[in-house]
Amino acid sequence: MTLLPTVLITGASSGIGATYAERFARRGHNLVLVARDRARLETLAARLRADNGVTVDVLPADLTHPADLIAIETRLRDDDRIGILVNNAGLSQSGGFAQQNASAIDGLVTLNITALTRLAAAVTPRFVQSGTGAIVNIGSVVGFLPEFGMAIYGATKAFVLFLSQSLHLELSPHGVYVQAVLPAATRTEIWARAGIDVSTMPDMMEVGELVDAALAGFDRRETVTIPALHVAERWDALEGARQGLLSDLKQVHAAERYLRQG
């Protein structure tokens, strides 16, 4: 019998991360769960062990703290049983850009960008060497929709999308699968932690439906999975337009419209 890869999931104590843990446990994967709240992780781990007969390791960590981040990087580098990384931990943004302070900005960027990138970088050499492995990065539709506001949050999620697409191009020839999952508004605790009243939000997707759709995209080996996008051709058209834009970039001279006088 083929041994399924262990899955390391960040932000695993609730919401999207906990639901990923439940779904992968049902599939028979052993798990490594990472989040700040040890008690919630232990409760979840005990239930998953009992219900599914899988091994679940709990690693309490705050990925905005350097020592904790290094510890998870070390586990990803050294544990060759881990074959799937789900980079789910993240923060949302409360208030507009003018209301942000240095501490809030640092926390958002550190968790949404720095920690995600470093964990992916920690596991990639081992995946490339073995010729297998998967990295799932949880982004957001806000990353390509500046009209939604949340400038810093959206910018961090644009980074996640760009990074994931670039890693797909670089790593897929080596047998490593990279998926960007872009949720729209989903009913999780992230809103309350950002001080946002969910009753003021439009209709939201339930987290179970979101993760099930994301895993359908995972099984199909999609590069970008957008569960709330009902017309897939819209994304295809956007990608086609972007490729067309590349053919119009001629960097030897500035475009004629910038050379006109008067």
Secondary structure, 3 states (H helix, E strand, C coil): CCCCCEEEEECCCCHHHHHHHHHHHHCCCCEEEEECCHHHHHHHHHHHHHHHCCCEEEEECCCCCHHHHHHHHHHHHHCCCEEEEEECCCCCCCCCHHHCCHHHHHHHHHHHHHHHHHHHHHHHHHHHHHCCCEEEEECCHHHHCHHHCCHHHHHHHHHHHHHHHHHHHHHHHHCCEEEEECCCCECCCHHHHCCCCHHHCCCCECHHHHHHHHHHHHHCCCCEECCCCCCHHHHHHHHHHHHHHHHCCCCCCCCHHHCCCC
